[in-house]
């Protein structure tokens, strides 16, 4: 007798990136950050999404990046995707993006992020003597997308533009590059297994 089994579905992978703004300098080893923009997409799909806290700003609030309700609404767009993912793909996300998102949920009175598996592409192997930023790694791997470079003055100007279109474009670009780097490190044998992350 032959037993027919259902093929195991492919895991649902979510690629995401956050942009942050420093809110103080109390300790040089620890700079408080607030999430200003989140961009994300399902791995392998063309459609991407992004949301900023200024999308939800209270016109009377002079600092939308610190407005808990605006941040809460921004997170509310992203979190259902995160909850639907079997694993997330990030660049330095286990060390930065995941904890800073979790901090924003705490700050706005939300529930913590669920434990998940993280493909952190910053952790691609024991290498020394090279810069491991997303822009450098993407160039070394020959991916087609180029990171949108912004110096400090350009970041400041971008936050003064209504709607923060350059901030969103930068985050969306980083998501596309992260997906391409994921494919490249996988193809070249550098991809590390996803690691468990919990808040």
HELIX and SHEET records of a PDB file:
HELIX    1   1 UNK A   53  UNK A   56  5                                   4    
HELIX    2   2 UNK A   64  UNK A   66  5                                   3    
HELIX    3   3 UNK A   68  UNK A   83  1                                  16    
HELIX    4   4 UNK A   93  UNK A   97  3                                   5    
HELIX    5   5 UNK A   98  UNK A  107  1                                  10    
HELIX    6   6 UNK A  134  UNK A  141  1                                   8    
HELIX    7   7 UNK A  152  UNK A  160  1                                   9    
HELIX    8   8 UNK A  162  UNK A  164  5                                   3    
HELIX    9   9 UNK A  165  UNK A  187  1                                  23    
SHEET    1   A 6 UNK A  48  UNK A  52  0                                        
SHEET    2   A 6 UNK A  33  UNK A  42 -1                                        
SHEET    3   A 6 UNK A  13  UNK A  22 -1                                        
SHEET    4   A 6 UNK A  87  UNK A  90  1                                        
SHEET    5   A 6 UNK A 116  UNK A 120  1                                        
SHEET    6   A 6 UNK A 195  UNK A 197 -1                                        
END                                                                             
